[in-house]
Amino acid sequence: MKRDWIPWLLIPVLAIAALPLIGSPASWVTLTVAGLAMGLMIFVMASGLTLTFGLMDVLNFGHGAFIAVGAFVAASVMLAMAPWMTADSIWLNLAAIVPAVLAAMVVSGVLGLGFERVIVRPVYGQHLKQILVTTGGLIVAEQLLKVIWGPDQITLSRPTALRGAFLLGDVAIEKYRVLAVVVGLAVFAALALTLNRTRLGLLIRAGVENGEMVEALGYRIRRLFVGVFVVGSALAGLGGAMWGLYQETVTAAIGAQVAVLVFIVIIIGGLGSVGGCFVGALLVGLTANYIGFLAPKVALGSNILLMALVLLWRPQGLYPVAKR
Amino acid sequence: MLRSLLSDDLPRSRWLAVALLAILIGLAVAPFLFPGAKSLNVAAKICVFIVLAASFDLLLGYTGIVSFAHTMFFGIGAYGVAIALTRLGPGWDAVAVGVVAGLIVAIVLATLIGLFSLRVRTIFFAMITLAVASAFAILASQLSDLTGGEDGLNYRLPSVLRASFSLADGTLFGVRLNGRLLDYYLVYFAALALVLVLLRIVNSPFGSVLMAIRENPFRAEAIGYRTVVYRTIASCIAAATAALAGALLALWSSQTNPDTTLSFDIMVDILLMVVIGGMGTMYGAVVGAVLLVFAQNYLQDLLAIANKALAGVPLLANLFHPDRWLLWLGVAFILCVYFFPTGIVGRLRQKR
């Protein structure tokens, strides 16, 4: 099968098309980096969701809960390590961030395991109930977050080493965004390698294409699915932690807010496709930043507009998954 | 007479009939039975939310599609009246303009969203409506010239509906006969009429097609019904009714802001109402709406008592904090979907 590269080309086309509109190359570079950073963070959060959908036809409307939990756990750990966060050494900063992020991923992952068992498992194959129950899960999770961490928002400042910007001539690039891009690309590379180069990945891809066949060949697709669900939740936690640091505030509503972007991205990408999700996330991130600069008033509708345009072109999303 | 009024869809359960009668009569005499601004407000809110939940049930329970944009249409109706009353002054012509404009916008939007996303699957529609609704909510708070932004709009109602307007001298059962009373009965009877109309719609041949689509869309299409068209029409009717409910709210409260009309919290409330009350029956929506508005206003008091009793215990006390009422309803919601998918009404009808 020939690879379909047109959607990938959209990213550079969009970026180049924006250059003359924005005018100054310096702000264009800043905006592009900001867009890529935002897009990659959304990708990290969305990748698990799109995979679970592809694999088991389960769409988790409660995905936002994992994002929020990740953000809260990371914030608590970082606040507990405040001296290291404000230290001048990048190593001490990292020594605070890395455990915070790991804790966020572990807690979200464990929560994902429970969520799958309690909320999702009883309603396999029933879309209406899935949507209802997972939304209920989101409501309860959001309230529980308020019970545990209190109803007020938590202010979180970035560690010293990640504040400020790199200056290249008159181009300013925020340090944190560079980190977000690096982490996002690393997650994408790891996912792509696992999916395309390992036996496990082969099984997952086969499961997305035709689950019954994989089962008939003697593999337990259920177990695969639980694994993917847990990894997806952990990634959502990672994304939530990154998003919390990006916004520098954490509220219980963060999950529901970001979940809207995540949904737009996976619709654009084609439900079930990781590559599509990646392209969709970058497109959403870039458009949001360009439009936010060019016409702040329209910025809110830009994502919806992008989604509508993509769906007019490819009604099933950029990379429709074969059987659906 | 009663049969044709209820479109031949009787409660079919003694207890349900009792409950519905209690709601009907209770709301009718509420201003006299429970005088006071707060209880009248609660009663009017119940009326509005009954219509809103019933119109949502047309989508969720009868057609089997989940829309997260129902509050958007509710908001469009409310803002239609609010903006018209702010711009054109407090008159009935302004009300009419607002209602009609709101209806048109709601129906056009519903058609667009429907044609765009209803050809695909339930989940697609749910996600797209969620995205559109959240964008709309932000848009409404951003266009502050038109909508008053986060603060919303405060406006004057037509003089007949104001507290200063006096219907007759003196009092009836100790209640002053003023414009607010008139306003309440306007909301009450409009809500009653709308519920009966919806009942008529779901019990018509059109309603049967919707239920067929819910049960098996493939088969319905095979028999010769264009499912996209039927689903789109259903979502237009639901949107129009929601817009009317919004207009009623705007006419009752003389202020409209994003929190009370557009927020995701309201959407969650409607979902809870329909699912707890019972999907797929209009009566379920009625019962659910009454229950939830009561819970909102009075469960907090109960939780406050529990909270006080547990004051010493750290986490447990928070669990019963009055602001956490949604937590308990959320748990009830999940349990309902699992164990009582037909909700309260379904249970009552089973027992019969």
Chai-1 contact restraints between the chains, C-beta under 6 A:
chainA,res_idxA,chainB,res_idxB,connection_type,confidence,min_distance_angstrom,max_distance_angstrom,comment,restraint_id
A,L59,B,I123,contact,1.0,0.0,6.0,A-B,restraint_1
A,H127,B,T122,contact,1.0,0.0,6.0,A-B,restraint_2
A,H127,B,I123,contact,1.0,0.0,6.0,A-B,restraint_3
A,L128,B,G64,contact,1.0,0.0,6.0,A-B,restraint_4
A,K129,B,V337,contact,1.0,0.0,6.0,A-B,restraint_5
A,I131,B,V66,contact,1.0,0.0,6.0,A-B,restraint_6
A,I131,B,A126,contact,1.0,0.0,6.0,A-B,restraint_7
A,L132,B,V337,contact,1.0,0.0,6.0,A-B,restraint_8
A,V133,B,I334,contact,1.0,0.0,6.0,A-B,restraint_9
A,V133,B,V337,contact,1.0,0.0,6.0,A-B,restraint_10
A,G136,B,G330,contact,1.0,0.0,6.0,A-B,restraint_11
A,G136,B,F333,contact,1.0,0.0,6.0,A-B,restraint_12
A,G136,B,I334,contact,1.0,0.0,6.0,A-B,restraint_13
A,I139,B,V268,contact,1.0,0.0,6.0,A-B,restraint_14
A,I139,B,G330,contact,1.0,0.0,6.0,A-B,restraint_15
A,V140,B,G330,contact,1.0,0.0,6.0,A-B,restraint_16
A,V140,B,V331,contact,1.0,0.0,6.0,A-B,restraint_17
A,Q143,B,R324,contact,1.0,0.0,6.0,A-B,restraint_18
A,Q143,B,L326,contact,1.0,0.0,6.0,A-B,restraint_19
A,Q143,B,L327,contact,1.0,0.0,6.0,A-B,restraint_20
A,V147,B,N318,contact,1.0,0.0,6.0,A-B,restraint_21
A,V147,B,L319,contact,1.0,0.0,6.0,A-B,restraint_22
A,V260,B,A131,contact,1.0,0.0,6.0,A-B,restraint_23
A,V260,B,S134,contact,1.0,0.0,6.0,A-B,restraint_24
A,F263,B,M127,contact,1.0,0.0,6.0,A-B,restraint_25
A,F263,B,A131,contact,1.0,0.0,6.0,A-B,restraint_26
A,I264,B,A131,contact,1.0,0.0,6.0,A-B,restraint_27
A,I267,B,M127,contact,1.0,0.0,6.0,A-B,restraint_28
A,L300,B,A135,contact,1.0,0.0,6.0,A-B,restraint_29
A,L300,B,I138,contact,1.0,0.0,6.0,A-B,restraint_30
A,L300,B,L139,contact,1.0,0.0,6.0,A-B,restraint_31
A,G301,B,A135,contact,1.0,0.0,6.0,A-B,restraint_32
A,I304,B,A135,contact,1.0,0.0,6.0,A-B,restraint_33
